[in-house]
Amino acid sequence: FKVSKSGVYVAVSGDDGTMQLYVSRDDAQSFLPAVFPSELKESRYTIMDESDGTVFISVEHKDQDKSGSDSLVTVGDLYASVADGEVLFKDDFEGGLSKS
């Protein structure tokens, strides 16, 4: 878990070895699942807070190997959220950070 100015973050392990991240914006009174733009089999999170309230989360997950083999590889994607109560993280940085 992590406690920061932007919220409380708790990662819960599932039966299949994956994890789910939950976020509280009300001092751990209630939690909502973090929502990412695609379904991931998450295995690890790194959470970074900025002083302006922006939260960056690096999510490690399993993905199909792009070399043509059928094996899975561990990859990491970076997502961001603005501190306005939204729990959605977005990985599209081409046009700068934007609320989804």
N, CA, C and O atoms as CSV, one atom per row, in Angstrom:
chain,resi,resn,atom,element,x,y,z
A,1,PHE,N,N,0.837,-1.183,0.000
A,1,PHE,CA,C,0.000,0.000,0.000
A,1,PHE,C,C,0.876,1.239,0.000
A,1,PHE,O,O,2.062,1.174,0.326
A,2,LYS,N,N,0.289,2.360,-0.365
A,2,LYS,CA,C,0.980,3.644,-0.350
A,2,LYS,C,C,-0.006,4.712,0.080
A,2,LYS,O,O,-1.144,4.746,-0.386
A,3,VAL,N,N,0.439,5.584,0.972
A,3,VAL,CA,C,-0.358,6.720,1.410
A,3,VAL,C,C,0.352,7.980,0.924
A,3,VAL,O,O,1.540,8.164,1.188
A,4,SER,N,N,-0.366,8.840,0.220
A,4,SER,CA,C,0.230,10.074,-0.288
A,4,SER,C,C,-0.803,11.189,-0.254
A,4,SER,O,O,-1.948,10.975,0.144
A,5,LYS,N,N,-0.391,12.381,-0.672
A,5,LYS,CA,C,-1.323,13.511,-0.711
A,5,LYS,C,C,-2.467,13.263,-1.684
A,5,LYS,O,O,-3.573,13.765,-1.484
A,6,SER,N,N,-2.208,12.493,-2.737
A,6,SER,CA,C,-3.230,12.253,-3.754
A,6,SER,C,C,-4.196,11.136,-3.395
A,6,SER,O,O,-5.236,11.004,-4.041
A,7,GLY,N,N,-3.889,10.332,-2.390
A,7,GLY,CA,C,-4.793,9.258,-2.019
A,7,GLY,C,C,-4.085,8.103,-1.340
A,7,GLY,O,O,-2.889,8.154,-1.052
A,8,VAL,N,N,-4.860,7.063,-1.095
A,8,VAL,CA,C,-4.347,5.824,-0.522
A,8,VAL,C,C,-4.474,4.757,-1.596
A,8,VAL,O,O,-5.532,4.614,-2.209
A,9,TYR,N,N,-3.408,4.009,-1.828
A,9,TYR,CA,C,-3.360,3.003,-2.885
A,9,TYR,C,C,-3.095,1.645,-2.241
A,9,TYR,O,O,-2.170,1.492,-1.444
A,10,VAL,N,N,-3.926,0.657,-2.600
A,10,VAL,CA,C,-3.783,-0.690,-2.065
A,10,VAL,C,C,-3.810,-1.672,-3.228
A,10,VAL,O,O,-4.739,-1.660,-4.036
A,11,ALA,N,N,-2.794,-2.517,-3.311
A,11,ALA,CA,C,-2.739,-3.570,-4.329
A,11,ALA,C,C,-3.154,-4.878,-3.670
A,11,ALA,O,O,-2.605,-5.267,-2.640
A,12,VAL,N,N,-4.132,-5.554,-4.275
A,12,VAL,CA,C,-4.662,-6.806,-3.742
A,12,VAL,C,C,-4.299,-7.921,-4.713
A,12,VAL,O,O,-4.524,-7.809,-5.918
A,13,SER,N,N,-3.735,-8.996,-4.174
A,13,SER,CA,C,-3.324,-10.133,-4.990
A,13,SER,C,C,-4.513,-11.037,-5.273
A,13,SER,O,O,-5.314,-11.326,-4.384
A,14,GLY,N,N,-4.621,-11.485,-6.538
A,14,GLY,CA,C,-5.685,-12.401,-6.934
A,14,GLY,C,C,-5.216,-13.846,-6.882
A,14,GLY,O,O,-4.029,-14.108,-6.689
A,15,ASP,N,N,-6.132,-14.776,-7.052
A,15,ASP,CA,C,-5.820,-16.196,-7.006
A,15,ASP,C,C,-4.911,-16.631,-8.156
A,15,ASP,O,O,-4.161,-17.598,-8.019
A,16,ASP,N,N,-4.972,-15.931,-9.280
A,16,ASP,CA,C,-4.206,-16.327,-10.459
A,16,ASP,C,C,-2.847,-15.634,-10.560
A,16,ASP,O,O,-2.217,-15.674,-11.617
A,17,GLY,N,N,-2.383,-14.998,-9.478
A,17,GLY,CA,C,-1.087,-14.344,-9.468
A,17,GLY,C,C,-1.107,-12.918,-9.969
A,17,GLY,O,O,-0.071,-12.253,-9.976
A,18,THR,N,N,-2.270,-12.428,-10.390
A,18,THR,CA,C,-2.373,-11.046,-10.834
A,18,THR,C,C,-2.742,-10.153,-9.649
A,18,THR,O,O,-3.019,-10.642,-8.554
A,19,MET,N,N,-2.741,-8.856,-9.879
A,19,MET,CA,C,-3.073,-7.910,-8.828
A,19,MET,C,C,-4.129,-6.934,-9.324
A,19,MET,O,O,-4.303,-6.756,-10.529
A,20,GLN,N,N,-4.825,-6.310,-8.400
A,20,GLN,CA,C,-5.788,-5.249,-8.690
A,20,GLN,C,C,-5.442,-4.078,-7.784
A,20,GLN,O,O,-5.227,-4.257,-6.585
A,21,LEU,N,N,-5.388,-2.885,-8.350
A,21,LEU,CA,C,-5.080,-1.687,-7.579
A,21,LEU,C,C,-6.377,-0.979,-7.193
A,21,LEU,O,O,-7.255,-0.770,-8.030
A,22,TYR,N,N,-6.485,-0.614,-5.920
A,22,TYR,CA,C,-7.636,0.135,-5.417
A,22,TYR,C,C,-7.155,1.490,-4.913
A,22,TYR,O,O,-6.058,1.607,-4.367
A,23,VAL,N,N,-7.994,2.517,-5.105
A,23,VAL,CA,C,-7.625,3.884,-4.769
A,23,VAL,C,C,-8.694,4.494,-3.871
A,23,VAL,O,O,-9.891,4.333,-4.110
A,24,SER,N,N,-8.242,5.195,-2.835
A,24,SER,CA,C,-9.154,5.949,-1.976
A,24,SER,C,C,-8.753,7.415,-2.032
A,24,SER,O,O,-7.582,7.757,-1.869
A,25,ARG,N,N,-9.735,8.275,-2.261
A,25,ARG,CA,C,-9.489,9.724,-2.256
A,25,ARG,C,C,-10.105,10.374,-1.008
A,25,ARG,O,O,-10.115,11.599,-0.887
A,26,ASP,N,N,-10.623,9.544,-0.075
A,26,ASP,CA,C,-11.276,10.082,1.120
A,26,ASP,C,C,-10.672,9.501,2.402
A,26,ASP,O,O,-11.394,9.079,3.306
A,27,ASP,N,N,-9.341,9.485,2.465
A,27,ASP,CA,C,-8.601,9.009,3.649
A,27,ASP,C,C,-8.972,7.586,4.036
A,27,ASP,O,O,-9.154,7.294,5.218
A,28,ALA,N,N,-9.084,6.705,3.062
A,28,ALA,CA,C,-9.315,5.266,3.248
A,28,ALA,C,C,-10.695,4.940,3.807
A,28,ALA,O,O,-10.887,3.877,4.397
A,29,GLN,N,N,-11.660,5.845,3.628
A,29,GLN,CA,C,-13.029,5.544,4.037
A,29,GLN,C,C,-13.702,4.619,3.033
A,29,GLN,O,O,-14.522,3.779,3.405
A,30,SER,N,N,-13.351,4.778,1.751
A,30,SER,CA,C,-13.889,3.907,0.703
A,30,SER,C,C,-12.833,3.763,-0.391
A,30,SER,O,O,-11.976,4.631,-0.556
A,31,PHE,N,N,-12.901,2.668,-1.129
A,31,PHE,CA,C,-11.944,2.391,-2.192
A,31,PHE,C,C,-12.670,2.040,-3.480
A,31,PHE,O,O,-13.716,1.390,-3.460
A,32,LEU,N,N,-12.105,2.477,-4.601
A,32,LEU,CA,C,-12.593,2.111,-5.932
A,32,LEU,C,C,-11.447,1.473,-6.690
A,32,LEU,O,O,-10.288,1.820,-6.459
A,33,PRO,N,N,-11.744,0.541,-7.595
A,33,PRO,CA,C,-10.661,-0.056,-8.384
A,33,PRO,C,C,-10.108,0.970,-9.380
A,33,PRO,O,O,-10.868,1.733,-9.977
A,34,ALA,N,N,-8.796,0.983,-9.553
A,34,ALA,CA,C,-8.180,1.812,-10.588
A,34,ALA,C,C,-8.581,1.226,-11.937
A,34,ALA,O,O,-8.568,0.009,-12.125
A,35,VAL,N,N,-8.938,2.101,-12.870
A,35,VAL,CA,C,-9.405,1.674,-14.181
A,35,VAL,C,C,-8.356,2.061,-15.216
A,35,VAL,O,O,-7.995,3.231,-15.337
A,36,PHE,N,N,-7.873,1.078,-15.955
A,36,PHE,CA,C,-6.899,1.317,-17.001
A,36,PHE,C,C,-7.582,1.147,-18.351
A,36,PHE,O,O,-8.617,0.484,-18.424
A,37,PRO,N,N,-7.034,1.728,-19.435
A,37,PRO,CA,C,-7.727,1.726,-20.726
A,37,PRO,C,C,-7.906,0.360,-21.368
A,37,PRO,O,O,-8.728,0.212,-22.273
A,38,SER,N,N,-7.168,-0.625,-20.930
A,38,SER,CA,C,-7.359,-1.975,-21.466
A,38,SER,C,C,-7.223,-2.968,-20.322
A,38,SER,O,O,-6.637,-2.661,-19.283
A,39,GLU,N,N,-7.763,-4.149,-20.522
A,39,GLU,CA,C,-7.690,-5.171,-19.485
A,39,GLU,C,C,-6.272,-5.714,-19.419
A,39,GLU,O,O,-5.731,-6.182,-20.420
A,40,LEU,N,N,-5.674,-5.650,-18.235
A,40,LEU,CA,C,-4.297,-6.081,-18.040
A,40,LEU,C,C,-4.245,-7.163,-16.974
A,40,LEU,O,O,-5.089,-7.199,-16.079
A,41,LYS,N,N,-3.268,-8.034,-17.066
A,41,LYS,CA,C,-2.994,-8.990,-15.997
A,41,LYS,C,C,-1.837,-8.414,-15.182
A,41,LYS,O,O,-0.682,-8.816,-15.323
A,42,GLU,N,N,-2.196,-7.452,-14.319
A,42,GLU,CA,C,-1.212,-6.681,-13.587
A,42,GLU,C,C,-0.443,-7.529,-12.585
A,42,GLU,O,O,-1.010,-8.410,-11.938
A,43,SER,N,N,0.869,-7.252,-12.461
A,43,SER,CA,C,1.680,-7.994,-11.506
A,43,SER,C,C,2.468,-7.085,-10.569
A,43,SER,O,O,2.972,-7.550,-9.547
A,44,ARG,N,N,2.585,-5.782,-10.901
A,44,ARG,CA,C,3.339,-4.872,-10.040
A,44,ARG,C,C,2.998,-3.435,-10.407
A,44,ARG,O,O,2.710,-3.122,-11.563
A,45,TYR,N,N,3.037,-2.555,-9.384
A,45,TYR,CA,C,2.763,-1.135,-9.587
A,45,TYR,C,C,3.896,-0.308,-8.983
A,45,TYR,O,O,4.442,-0.660,-7.938
A,46,THR,N,N,4.240,0.783,-9.642
A,46,THR,CA,C,5.106,1.806,-9.072
A,46,THR,C,C,4.331,3.111,-9.176
A,46,THR,O,O,3.942,3.519,-10.270
A,47,ILE,N,N,4.107,3.764,-8.046
A,47,ILE,CA,C,3.266,4.955,-7.983
A,47,ILE,C,C,4.138,6.166,-7.686
A,47,ILE,O,O,4.913,6.167,-6.729
A,48,MET,N,N,4.002,7.207,-8.522
A,48,MET,CA,C,4.772,8.436,-8.356
A,48,MET,C,C,3.821,9.614,-8.326
A,48,MET,O,O,3.020,9.791,-9.244
A,49,ASP,N,N,3.902,10.425,-7.274
A,49,ASP,CA,C,3.058,11.612,-7.130
A,49,ASP,C,C,3.847,12.853,-7.520
A,49,ASP,O,O,5.046,12.954,-7.260
A,50,GLU,N,N,3.157,13.788,-8.145
A,50,GLU,CA,C,3.738,15.096,-8.435
A,50,GLU,C,C,3.079,16.118,-7.512
A,50,GLU,O,O,1.968,15.894,-7.032
A,51,SER,N,N,3.748,17.223,-7.265
A,51,SER,CA,C,3.225,18.228,-6.342
A,51,SER,C,C,1.935,18.883,-6.844
A,51,SER,O,O,1.183,19.444,-6.047
A,52,ASP,N,N,1.668,18.820,-8.165
A,52,ASP,CA,C,0.439,19.425,-8.701
A,52,ASP,C,C,-0.761,18.490,-8.616
A,52,ASP,O,O,-1.846,18.835,-9.084
A,53,GLY,N,N,-0.579,17.306,-8.022
A,53,GLY,CA,C,-1.677,16.359,-7.877
A,53,GLY,C,C,-1.724,15.288,-8.941
A,53,GLY,O,O,-2.516,14.352,-8.842
A,54,THR,N,N,-0.885,15.408,-9.962
A,54,THR,CA,C,-0.830,14.373,-10.992
A,54,THR,C,C,-0.202,13.113,-10.405
A,54,THR,O,O,0.774,13.185,-9.658
A,55,VAL,N,N,-0.766,11.971,-10.747
A,55,VAL,CA,C,-0.247,10.686,-10.286
A,55,VAL,C,C,0.176,9.885,-11.510
A,55,VAL,O,O,-0.593,9.734,-12.460
A,56,PHE,N,N,1.397,9.376,-11.482
A,56,PHE,CA,C,1.887,8.478,-12.519
A,56,PHE,C,C,1.983,7.090,-11.936
A,56,PHE,O,O,2.484,6.911,-10.826
A,57,ILE,N,N,1.500,6.091,-12.686
A,57,ILE,CA,C,1.591,4.701,-12.232
A,57,ILE,C,C,2.204,3.872,-13.350
A,57,ILE,O,O,1.712,3.842,-14.478
A,58,SER,N,N,3.284,3.208,-13.003
A,58,SER,CA,C,3.877,2.231,-13.914
A,58,SER,C,C,3.272,0.878,-13.564
A,58,SER,O,O,3.345,0.431,-12.420
A,59,VAL,N,N,2.671,0.231,-14.563
A,59,VAL,CA,C,2.004,-1.050,-14.351
A,59,VAL,C,C,2.766,-2.132,-15.101
A,59,VAL,O,O,2.889,-2.082,-16.325
A,60,GLU,N,N,3.279,-3.112,-14.360
A,60,GLU,CA,C,3.899,-4.263,-15.005
A,60,GLU,C,C,2.825,-5.313,-15.228
A,60,GLU,O,O,1.989,-5.561,-14.359
A,61,HIS,N,N,2.860,-5.932,-16.412
A,61,HIS,CA,C,1.869,-6.966,-16.736
A,61,HIS,C,C,2.432,-7.898,-17.790
A,61,HIS,O,O,3.434,-7.591,-18.436
A,62,LYS,N,N,1.789,-9.024,-17.955
A,62,LYS,CA,C,2.185,-10.002,-18.965
A,62,LYS,C,C,1.569,-9.630,-20.300
A,62,LYS,O,O,0.416,-9.205,-20.368
A,63,ASP,N,N,2.358,-9.796,-21.377
A,63,ASP,CA,C,1.883,-9.498,-22.712
A,63,ASP,C,C,2.480,-10.523,-23.667
A,63,ASP,O,O,3.480,-11.171,-23.358
A,64,GLN,N,N,1.860,-10.657,-24.821
A,64,GLN,CA,C,2.352,-11.595,-25.831
A,64,GLN,C,C,3.704,-11.120,-26.354
A,64,GLN,O,O,3.880,-9.935,-26.641
A,65,ASP,N,N,4.652,-12.034,-26.478
A,65,ASP,CA,C,5.964,-11.721,-27.031
A,65,ASP,C,C,5.805,-11.295,-28.484
A,65,ASP,O,O,5.198,-12.021,-29.271
A,66,LYS,N,N,6.333,-10.145,-28.856
A,66,LYS,CA,C,6.173,-9.591,-30.204
A,66,LYS,C,C,7.124,-10.222,-31.221
A,66,LYS,O,O,7.051,-9.906,-32.408
A,67,SER,N,N,8.018,-11.113,-30.771
A,67,SER,CA,C,8.990,-11.719,-31.685
A,67,SER,C,C,8.405,-12.876,-32.484
A,67,SER,O,O,9.103,-13.483,-33.295
A,68,GLY,N,N,7.139,-13.184,-32.264
A,68,GLY,CA,C,6.503,-14.259,-33.019
A,68,GLY,C,C,6.334,-15.542,-32.229
A,68,GLY,O,O,5.633,-16.451,-32.673
A,69,SER,N,N,6.966,-15.633,-31.061
A,69,SER,CA,C,6.785,-16.845,-30.259
A,69,SER,C,C,5.470,-16.750,-29.496
A,69,SER,O,O,4.863,-15.682,-29.426
A,70,ASP,N,N,5.036,-17.859,-28.930
A,70,ASP,CA,C,3.784,-17.888,-28.177
A,70,ASP,C,C,3.980,-17.579,-26.699
A,70,ASP,O,O,3.030,-17.667,-25.922
A,71,SER,N,N,5.193,-17.218,-26.298
A,71,SER,CA,C,5.466,-17.000,-24.882
A,71,SER,C,C,4.998,-15.613,-24.431
A,71,SER,O,O,4.806,-14.707,-25.243
A,72,LEU,N,N,4.822,-15.476,-23.121
A,72,LEU,CA,C,4.450,-14.202,-22.528
A,72,LEU,C,C,5.694,-13.529,-21.963
A,72,LEU,O,O,6.599,-14.196,-21.462
A,73,VAL,N,N,5.729,-12.218,-22.047
A,73,VAL,CA,C,6.826,-11.446,-21.477
A,73,VAL,C,C,6.239,-10.414,-20.522
A,73,VAL,O,O,5.074,-10.033,-20.639
A,74,THR,N,N,7.057,-9.971,-19.580
A,74,THR,CA,C,6.627,-8.920,-18.661
A,74,THR,C,C,6.990,-7.576,-19.259
A,74,THR,O,O,8.142,-7.337,-19.621
A,75,VAL,N,N,6.000,-6.697,-19.362
A,75,VAL,CA,C,6.209,-5.349,-19.889
A,75,VAL,C,C,5.661,-4.341,-18.880
A,75,VAL,O,O,4.901,-4.700,-17.980
A,76,GLY,N,N,6.047,-3.098,-19.036
A,76,GLY,CA,C,5.546,-2.036,-18.175
A,76,GLY,C,C,4.961,-0.913,-19.003
A,76,GLY,O,O,5.539,-0.521,-20.017
A,77,ASP,N,N,3.827,-0.393,-18.586
A,77,ASP,CA,C,3.189,0.748,-19.237
A,77,ASP,C,C,3.036,1.862,-18.210
A,77,ASP,O,O,2.835,1.601,-17.024
A,78,LEU,N,N,3.131,3.092,-18.669
A,78,LEU,CA,C,2.997,4.244,-17.792
A,78,LEU,C,C,1.635,4.895,-18.006
A,78,LEU,O,O,1.231,5.147,-19.142
A,79,TYR,N,N,0.931,5.166,-16.911
A,79,TYR,CA,C,-0.378,5.792,-16.943
A,79,TYR,C,C,-0.358,7.012,-16.030
A,79,TYR,O,O,0.479,7.107,-15.133
A,80,ALA,N,N,-1.271,7.934,-16.255
A,80,ALA,CA,C,-1.342,9.152,-15.434
A,80,ALA,C,C,-2.783,9.518,-15.140
A,80,ALA,O,O,-3.696,9.155,-15.882
A,81,SER,N,N,-2.976,10.243,-14.047
A,81,SER,CA,C,-4.288,10.752,-13.670
A,81,SER,C,C,-4.106,12.136,-13.070
A,81,SER,O,O,-3.074,12.426,-12.465
A,82,VAL,N,N,-5.096,12.980,-13.234
A,82,VAL,CA,C,-5.097,14.269,-12.561
A,82,VAL,C,C,-5.893,14.135,-11.276
A,82,VAL,O,O,-6.797,13.305,-11.182
A,83,ALA,N,N,-5.560,14.951,-10.286
A,83,ALA,CA,C,-6.178,14.814,-8.961
A,83,ALA,C,C,-7.490,15.579,-8.888
A,83,ALA,O,O,-7.576,16.617,-8.231
A,84,ASP,N,N,-8.512,15.064,-9.565
A,84,ASP,CA,C,-9.831,15.701,-9.515
A,84,ASP,C,C,-10.903,14.710,-9.094
A,84,ASP,O,O,-12.091,14.914,-9.341
A,85,GLY,N,N,-10.460,13.621,-8.447
A,85,GLY,CA,C,-11.415,12.619,-8.013
A,85,GLY,C,C,-11.582,11.486,-8.993
A,85,GLY,O,O,-12.141,10.448,-8.638
A,86,GLU,N,N,-11.116,11.651,-10.214
A,86,GLU,CA,C,-11.198,10.581,-11.207
A,86,GLU,C,C,-10.198,9.479,-10.855
A,86,GLU,O,O,-9.112,9.762,-10.348
A,87,VAL,N,N,-10.557,8.254,-11.117
A,87,VAL,CA,C,-9.689,7.129,-10.828
A,87,VAL,C,C,-9.216,6.482,-12.127
A,87,VAL,O,O,-8.678,5.375,-12.112
A,88,LEU,N,N,-9.411,7.159,-13.227
A,88,LEU,CA,C,-9.017,6.620,-14.527
A,88,LEU,C,C,-7.601,7.071,-14.856
A,88,LEU,O,O,-7.259,8.244,-14.706
A,89,PHE,N,N,-6.797,6.143,-15.297
A,89,PHE,CA,C,-5.438,6.438,-15.702
A,89,PHE,C,C,-5.334,6.248,-17.200
A,89,PHE,O,O,-5.955,5.340,-17.754
A,90,LYS,N,N,-4.565,7.086,-17.860
A,90,LYS,CA,C,-4.501,7.067,-19.309
A,90,LYS,C,C,-3.050,7.069,-19.770
A,90,LYS,O,O,-2.209,7.746,-19.179
A,91,ASP,N,N,-2.753,6.307,-20.831
A,91,ASP,CA,C,-1.370,6.197,-21.299
A,91,ASP,C,C,-1.102,6.952,-22.591
A,91,ASP,O,O,-0.072,6.714,-23.222
A,92,ASP,N,N,-1.974,7.842,-23.008
A,92,ASP,CA,C,-1.792,8.592,-24.240
A,92,ASP,C,C,-1.152,9.937,-23.922
A,92,ASP,O,O,-1.828,10.868,-23.486
A,93,PHE,N,N,0.170,10.032,-24.146
A,93,PHE,CA,C,0.890,11.247,-23.800
A,93,PHE,C,C,1.235,12.095,-25.017
A,93,PHE,O,O,1.896,13.123,-24.870
A,94,GLU,N,N,0.813,11.702,-26.201
A,94,GLU,CA,C,1.198,12.436,-27.402
A,94,GLU,C,C,0.765,13.892,-27.348
A,94,GLU,O,O,1.533,14.772,-27.738
A,95,GLY,N,N,-0.423,14.164,-26.883
A,95,GLY,CA,C,-0.916,15.535,-26.818
A,95,GLY,C,C,-0.786,16.132,-25.436
A,95,GLY,O,O,-1.467,17.111,-25.128
A,96,GLY,N,N,0.059,15.582,-24.602
A,96,GLY,CA,C,0.165,16.015,-23.210
A,96,GLY,C,C,-0.866,15.271,-22.380
A,96,GLY,O,O,-1.633,14.463,-22.904
A,97,LEU,N,N,-0.881,15.543,-21.105
A,97,LEU,CA,C,-1.829,14.881,-20.217
A,97,LEU,C,C,-3.231,15.403,-20.476
A,97,LEU,O,O,-3.434,16.604,-20.649
A,98,SER,N,N,-4.189,14.503,-20.501
A,98,SER,CA,C,-5.571,14.922,-20.711
A,98,SER,C,C,-6.489,14.044,-19.888
A,98,SER,O,O,-6.229,12.860,-19.675
A,99,LYS,N,N,-7.555,14.646,-19.437
A,99,LYS,CA,C,-8.563,13.910,-18.667
A,99,LYS,C,C,-9.389,13.068,-19.628
A,99,LYS,O,O,-9.811,13.550,-20.679
A,100,SER,N,N,-9.618,11.814,-19.267
A,100,SER,CA,C,-10.424,10.927,-20.115
A,100,SER,C,C,-11.889,11.111,-19.854
A,100,SER,O,O,-12.716,10.446,-20.478
